[in-house]
Amino acid sequence: MNPQITNLAIMLVMMQVSRRIDLEDPSILLYVRIAYCSSVAVAWIVYQLARARIVKKNDLTTLKFVAPANTMAGESEGKLQVTTVRDYDLKELDSAIKSIYTGLAMMGFMHLYMKYTNPLLMQSISPVKSALEHNEVKIHLFGKPATGDLKRPFTAPSLFGGFGAAPAAKTDKKSIEEAETAGKGGVKAE
């Protein structure tokens, strides 16, 4: 099922739950805080288990692709990326872990400083759901083959279903050879 649709369904259900719960009651608020913190902890553990599997596999297969141009930075052409499957997977996981920390910081600001409690309840499922739907977790923890949607490099999902999707990295031989001979210099991840 489409992750955006399930996210929407979860938000609608959690909104109904938050209306029926008295979030002013200190004991209920404590349980909501525990639920949110537990959810973040479980997501972090899932990512660490995936990290351990990636390091254990140590797949040093070379991965070449032309990353899409960053138009926000004024780039007109993509850059050649040369890395290993292991390093690419670890980079993807690091990005996911950073998103946990970012979400935690935003939720801490909204809850502790601005005194909002509804978002805390509504976000108590999202970290675990996101972790279980992450491509690296699917490949390394659930044993799914790295084909189709799970083929590296991963395409960034669109926020609007299929409209406005980010350009995909080019993996065809012609694009890679053009980037290698363009003289711009590729980026080798160490």
N, C-alpha and C positions, 0 to 999 in steps of 0.2 A: 504494500500500500504506500501511497505517496506520503513522505514525511511531513509535507506542509499541511496536508489534509488532517493527518493525525494530530499535529500540533494545534491546529484550529479546534478540533474536537476536544482535545484535552483542556484547552483554555476555556471553552464554553462550559464544560463539566465543572472545572475548578471555580469558575465564576459563580455557578449555582451553589456549589459547596460553600464558598466563602460568604454567600448571602445568608446561609442557614447557621453559620457558626458565629458565636459571640467572640470576636477577636479582641474585645476589651477585657475579657476575663484573663487574669494573669496565668492561671494554670493552663488554659487552652493555648494562650500565646506561647508558653514554654514548649508545649508539644509541637506547635507549628515550627518554632525555631529548631527544635531537635530534628523534625522531619526534613527541613531544608538542609541543615548541616549534614545529616546522614546521607541525603541524596548527593550532595557535593562530594562527600567522602567516598561513596560507592563509585561514582563516576571517575574520580581520581584513581582509585584502586584498579578499575577496569583498564584505564589507560596505562597504568604501570605494569599490569599483567601483559598487555599487548607489547609494551616496550621490552619486557624481559624476553618474550618469544622472538621479537625481531632481532635482538642482540644475540640470542642463542642460535638462531638460524644463520646469521651472519652472511646473508646473500649479497655477494660482491659482484653480481652481474651488472655490467655497465648499462646505464639508462641515459639515452640521448634524446633530447626534445628541444623544440624551439618554443620558449615561453612566450605567451602573447605580449604584445607591446603594452606598456602602461601609459595610456594616453593622458592620465592625470599628471604624470611626471614629464610630459612632453616627448615621449618616445614614439617614433613612427614605425619602427621595426622591432620585432621580437628578438630576444637574445638566445643564443645557443646555451643550453644547460647540459653539462656532462656530470653525472653523479652515479652512485650505485643504488641499487634497489634498497639496500639497508639504510643508507643515508637519507634517501628520499622518504622512506617510511618513518624514520625517526624525526625528520623535519615536519612531516604532516602531524605526527603525534604531539610534537612540541607546540605546534600551532593550536591543537585542540586543548592541550593543558593550559596554555595561555588564555584561551577563551573561558575556561573554568575560573581562572583567577580574575579575569575582567568581570565576569558575571558576579562573582563573589564581592568584588569591590563595589560594583554598582548597587547590588542588593544591600550591602552594608551601609552605603551612603543613604539609600532610600529608606531603609528601615531604622537605622540608628540615628541618623541626623534629621531626616525629614519626618520620621515617625509613621511611615506608611507600613501597614501590616498585610494588606491584601496581596501585593506582589510576592511577598514571602511565601504565602500559601500557594499562589498560582505557579510559582517557579520551583515548587518542591519535587516535581516529577521531571522537569525538562533536562537537568544535567544527566540523569541516568539514561533517559530516552536518547539523548544526543550521543552519549558514549556507546550505547548498544547499536546505534545506526551508523556509526563512523566506519568508513571504508577499511581502515587498518584493523579495527576490531573484528569486522566481518571476515577479513582474510586470515588474520593470525590467531584469533581466539575461536572463531566458529568454523574455520577450515574451508571457507568458500574459495573457489579458484579465482585467480586474478584475471578474469576475462569479462568482456562486456562492460558494464558500468564500473566494475572493479579493476579495470585495466589501467595501469600506470602510464602516464600521469593522469590523475583524476581530473574530471571536469568540475568546475565550480557550479553547484546547483543554482538555478535561478530562483529569486524570491517570488516571482510571479508565475510559476508553473512552466513556462517555456518561452515566455516573452522577456526579452532583455537579458538573456543568459550571457554570462561572460564568455569571451572567445576562448575556444579550447586550445591547448598546446598542440603544436604540429609534431607528429611523429613520423611522417612519411620521409622516405629516403631523399627525395628531391629537396624538400624544405631544409633538412639537416645539412645536405651538401651545400646549398646556397648560403646558409648561415655560416658554415665553416670557411667558405671561400670569400665571404663578404669583407673580410679584413677588419671587422668590428671587434673581434676577439670574444670568444665564448667565456662563460663563467663556469669554472670547475669548482664544485662544492667539495670542500675537504672534510 
